[in-house]
Amino acid sequence: MTYQKTESQYRNDIIEICKRVHRNGWVASNDGNISIKIGPDSVLCTPTGMSKGYLTTDQLVKVDMDGNKLEGELEASSEVKIHLDVFKNKPGINSAVHAHPPYSTAFAVAGLPLDQCIIPEIIVSLGSIPLTEYGTPSTQEIPNSIRKYLRDHNAFLMENHGAFTIGGDVYQAYYRMESMELFAKISLLAKTLGNVNNINEENVRKIIDLRSNFIKDDNGYAGCKIGDKLINSAAPSDGNNGNGNVPSGENEMITLKKSELIEIVSKIVANILDK
């Protein structure tokens, strides 16, 4: 990969996103962390114990891909290990944003993913947003829980923790969180009105088909759900009946006793010999 900006520009980008996150009310006090991979073995990240709304470029910390400090007077956030794990395990991802946007975090605290096929723009841009298992902050538990979903997702609800988004650059990671937060807000408002209306399967598949014309899934795509059913392609999968449903009884399990199986096989053999 070729890194297109100077380190000074990357530092300015992080500070800009810090200000946006703080201005949006997605962090309080010292919450949240932001990072950019600026070289094969170097990552710029926000420091621990500092408000994101008032950081300066010289307060950012540079670490290697194992989290060892390379430059900076302050210490890196202990949660930078989440970011580093993503950079190691998902090619093309060079930035991450972690914050506590209220509506998204409310879903994370309620233990609810944002995975339903509700809004065309979200189906196109994010697909489903999974709820990752709770992990103790500053431990490897959180990176491990995110890694399970990493291949096909770029936005995550961290159970009882907050929200986490990733991207090829810090602006893409930020905009994904912006989209997720609006999606969470709309979903919650619809719930208070008493109904969340899913887009039907046929129309979801049309949206995914249109999406394929201008988005390549180099970083994976998870589709979205209608109830418990995952829709992640423009056409029903092989073996379906055209409506995306497996024909009734096709995958039903049958249990036989050994004596019953011998009897059935014996009859089949007898019929063959009689012909």
N, C-alpha and C positions, 0 to 999 in steps of 0.2 A: 504493500500500500504506500502511496505517496501522501505525505502530510502537507496540506496546502497552505497552512498559515504559519506565521512566526509564533514563538512562544508568547511574546507580548500580546499578540492578537487573541490567542487562546485564553490568556489570563483575563483580558477584557471581556471575552464572551462569557466566562464563568461569572464574573461580577455582574454583567447585564442580566443573566438568568437569575442570579441570587436576588437582585432587586425586584424582578418581576414576581418571583415566588413569594417574597416578603410582602410586596404591595398587594398581591391577590389574597393575602391572609391564609396562605397555605402552610405557613410556619409561624411559630411563636418562640420567643426567647432564642435558644440555641438549636432549635429543631432543624432537621434536614441536612442533606449533603449532596454535592454536585461534583462531577468529575469529567475530565476529558483525557483520553489517551492521546498523547502528543508525539509519541515515538514508539518504536518497537518494544522498548523496555522502560518507558517513562510515562507517568500519569500525573496530571495536575488535579488537585482536589481541595475541597474546603477544609479548614482546620476544625478541630474539636473545640467546643466551648465558646463559640463566637456566633453572634447574630448574623444571619445571612443578609439582612438589610443594610448593614453598615460595614461590610468587609471591603478591604482594598486589595489591589492586585498583589502587593508585596506580602500580604498575609497568607496567600495560598501556599500550599505545600506540594512539593514534588516527591513522588515515591516511585520505586521500581515495581515490577509486576508481582513481587512477593510482599509488597507493603513496606519495604525498608525505606526510610527517609533518605532522599538524595539532596534536597534543598529545602530551606525554610526555617524560620525561627520558632514557629509554632508546631504543634503535633497534628498529624492527620487524624481525621475522624476515625474512630475505631470501626465504623461500619464501611470503610473503604474496601474491606475484604469482599463485600457483596459485589461492588463494582468490578473489582479485579477478577473475581470468579466469572462474571459475565464476559469480560473482555477475553478471557482465556478460552471460553467455551462456546462463543458465538461469533464467527467471522463476520466482519463488516460492521460490528457494533463498536463504537469508539467513545460513547458518552452515556452517562446515566444521571438521572435525577430522582432523589428520594425526598418526599415531603409528606405533609399531613393535610391535603385538601379536604375540607370538612365533609362534603357529600360522599366522596369516594371512601374516605376513612370510616364514615358511618356504615357503609356497606361492609367494609373489612371487619369492623367491630361486631356487626350483626351476623357475621359469618356467611355473607351472601356474595356470590360472584356476580359480575356484570356480563352475563354470557348469552342473553336472549337476543333474538333477531327483531329489534325494535326500530332502529333508526338507520336508514340507508347509508348515511355518511359514516356511521360507526362500523357498519358491516364492511364497508370498503376500506376504511383506514386502519381499524384495529381488530375487527372480528371480536371474538369473545375475550373477556378479561377474567382470568382465573383468580380464585382465592387460594393463595399458597398457605401451607401449614404454618402454624405459629412456631416461631423460633426465638430463643433467648437472644436479646440484643448483644452485639459484639462477639457472638460465637459463630461457628461454622454452620450452625443449624439453619440460619436464614439463607445463606448461599445454596445449601443443599436443597432446601424446599423450593427455591426459585428454579434451580437447575432442572427439575422435573418437567417444567413447563417451557423451558427456554427455547427449544427448537422452533416452536410455532407461534410464540407470543412475544410481544414487545411492550406490553403493559401488564402490571400485576397489582392485585390487592393483597397486601401482607396482613394476614389475620391478626387482629388486635394491635396493629402497628402503624399502618399507613399505606402509602402508594409508592410505586416504583416504576419508572419508565426508562426505556433505553432507545438509542438511535445511532445513526451513522455520524451525527454531530449533535452538539448540545441543544441546538434549536429544534431539531427533530424530536429529541427526547422530551424537551419542554412542551412542544405542541401536542405530543401524544398525551401528556398529563393534562393539558388544557382540555383536550377532547374528552378524555375519560371523566374529568370532573363535571363537565356539562352533561355528559351522558348520565352520570350518577344523579345529578340534580333533577334532570327531566324524569328519570325512572322513579325517583322518590316522589316527585310531585304527582306523577300518574298514579302511583300506588295510593296516595292520599285521596285522589278522586275516585278510587274504587275499581280501577281497571287498567291493566297494562296490555295493550293490544299488540300481539305479535304480527309481523308481516307473514303472510302465508308462504308455504314452501315454494310454490311455483315462482312467486315474485322474488323470493330470496335468491333462488337459483339464477334468475335473470340478472339480479344485481351482481352476483358473483361472476357471471359471464361478462358483463360490461367491465367489471373490475379487471378481469384478466387481459383486457385490451390495452391497459395503460400501467399496470403494476405487475412487476415480476416479483415472485415470492422468494427472492434470494435469502431473506431472513425468516422464511416460514409464514404460514397463514393457518389459523385455527378455525376459520369459519365462525358460525354462531349456532345457537340452539333454539329450537321451537319446543318448549317443554324440556324433555330429556333427550330429544333427538338432535344430533349434531348434523348441520348442513355445511359442508365445506367444499363443495364443487358445483359446477354449473349443471351437471347431469347426474341423475341417480346412479348409484354404484352398481356394478355387475350383480346380477341375481335379484335385483329389485323388480317390482311389478310396474315401474313407470311412474309411480307416485312416491318413490323413495322408500317404500315399505317392503319388508321381506314378506313373501306370501305366507299366509297363515299356515302354521304347522310345519314349515320347511325345516326349521332348526329345532323342532321339538325332540326332546330326548326320549328314547324308548329303552326300557329295561326288560330283559328276558332271563328266565332261569336256564341253566345249562341243558336240562332235559327238554325244555321247550325249543331251544335253538336246534338241538339234535333232531327233534321231530320235524321241524320246518325244513332243515337241510335234507333229511331223508326223503321227504315228500318231493322236493325239487329234483333230487337225483333220480328217484323212481319215475317221475314224469318224463325226464330226459331219456331214460333207458327204454321206456315204453314206446317212444316215437321212432 
